[in-house]
Amino acid sequence: MNIQITDWMVVLGYAVLMGFGGWFGFKKSGSKPSLVVGVLSFAVLVVAYFIQELWVAVATSGLLSLVFFLRVSKTRKLMPSGLLLVFSAIVCIYLLVNLLGK
């Protein structure tokens, strides 16, 4: 499958954001779930990059969108879950459109 380099730049940028976000959530509030989810999503997205499977990145960003949606629904707070929901949804839609368009 011929995938554009910009798709992979989005995946790697998103991976770094999720990893850093998990670490930041842990440092700021001691949230171990944030750290675990951040590290796991970083790892899955990096693996998706190395095995060149864009659908794995689409599924990961979709699942994270759902997780952040549920979190926002529960807390009604825009930061940080609302912002991460918007960002994850944009990444998911962007990658899905590019994947289906090929």
Secondary structure, DSSP 8 states (H G I E B T S, - for coil): ----HHHHHHHHHHHHHHHHHHHHHHHHH--HHHHHHHHHHHHHHHHHHHHT-HHHHHHHHHHHHHHHHHHHHHH--IIIIIHHHHHHHHHHHHHHHHHHT-
